[in-house]
Amino acid sequence: MKKKYRNIVFLTGAGISAESRLATFRGNGGLWNGCNPDDVATLGGFKKNREAALSFYNNLRREALNAEPNAAHLAITKLQQEYDGEVSILTQNVDTLHEKSHSKNVYHIHGRIDQSLCLNCSRAFETTEDVLPETVCPHCECSGSLRPDIVFFGEEIRFGKQAKELICKADLFIAVGTSGTIVPASKFAAEAKRKGARAVAFNLERLANLGDFHQFVAGKASVTLPKFVCGLLDGAPEIY
Ligand code: OAD
C-alpha cells in the first residue's frame, strides 16, 4: 500500500555538506579536532580570542561561499519540487548550500556564516568578505563590534518556535549527516517520534541518538538520500 506523508521535516547537519568538501565538526579532520570550541564558539572565548576567532570564521566563510551543493542537497530540492506535501528543512549548517540548491522553507537554527552581527547595535547584515578586528559596522559605524551571525554554545537556537511547530506536525522526520550530539537539535527526532512521526536517520556511521529513529540508512548521503527520495516520489519509501 502506498504511504503518503503530508509534512516531511529534514534536520540536516555538517555531514550533508561533507561531500561538498566542507569539514564536519567532529570525527577525523573535524573542525573541533584542530581547534577548541571554547575558544571560538562561545561568546566569552570569541571576545577573548577575537583575532584568531575571526580568522577561524573567515576561513569557514570562504570555504562555504566557494562550495557547491551535492546530490544530497539536490535530492531534497527535488522532493520539494515534485512531492505533493510540505517539505521543510531545519539545518544546523551555517553554510548556504540548501539555498544554492534552490531549496525553500530553510530554517538556519544555528545562523548563517554569510551574515555578521554587531554586538553594539544588534543588527545583522550580509557578509561575503573577511571580517577583521577593526571592520566597521555598516549600521552604527562602530568598530571592533562584529561577530559572525551564528549561534555560539550557550546561546538560544534561531527559529525555535518554527522548529517546534514543524516537528509537532511532522509525519516523516529525516535527519541527515548529524552526529546527534548537540541539543536541542539532538532531541528533535525523539520529539517528532513521540508526536507520531516516522523517524529516519541517514549517516555514515551510527549516531549518538540512534535509538530515537525507526530506521537507519548507512552510507554517504549523496548516494542514499537520492534513492530514498525516488522511493518517496514513487510512493514506496519503506522498500528502500
Ligand atoms: P558533526 O560534525 O557533529 O557530525 C557530522 C555527522 O555527519 C557525523 O555523524 C558523520 O558520521 C556524518 N557524515 C559525515 N560525512 C557524511 C556523509 N557523506 N554522508 C552522511 N553522513 C556523513 O556535525 P553536526 O551534527 O552538524 O554548532 O554538529 C552539530 C553542531 O555542532 C554544529 O551545527 C556546530 C557544532 O558545534 C555550531 O556551530 C553552533
Boltz pocket constraint, residues with backbone or C-beta under 6 A from the ligand:
constraints:
  - pocket:
      binder: B
      contacts: [[A, 12], [A, 13], [A, 14], [A, 15], [A, 16], [A, 18], [A, 19], [A, 24], [A, 25], [A, 26], [A, 27], [A, 30], [A, 37], [A, 41], [A, 92], [A, 93], [A, 110], [A, 150], [A, 151], [A, 152], [A, 153], [A, 176], [A, 177], [A, 178], [A, 179], [A, 180], [A, 181], [A, 182], [A, 202], [A, 203], [A, 204], [A, 205], [A, 206], [A, 207], [A, 219], [A, 220], [A, 221], [A, 222]]
      max_distance: 6.0
